[in-house]
Amino acid sequence: MPEISRFFGIIIKMYFGDHNPPHFHAVYQEFTAEYDIQTLTVIRGSLPIRAHAMVLEWASLHREELLEDWLLAVDMKEIKKIAPLT
């Protein structure tokens, strides 16, 4: 699963050819969560509150890029890196 971004110990990834709805995976320590790109709601899993808030902040800044990466992943093309939260 390609890594899209990494910040404050949080890793953002996206699978090639993954299922709908368009989403990304966030990993923080032993926690994992899947986020819907359109709504930024958690589809599956959970993160600690602080990590969850950072993921939401990052994703809201990069929603368009996430959707572009989703389309690339569906077509099995190389996914682009997205700037981390700073």
ABEGO torsion letter per residue (X at the ends): XBBABBBGGBBBBBBBGBBOBBBBBBBBEABBBBBBAAAGBBABEBBBAAAAAAAAAAAAAAAAAAAAAAAAAAAGBBBBBBBBBX
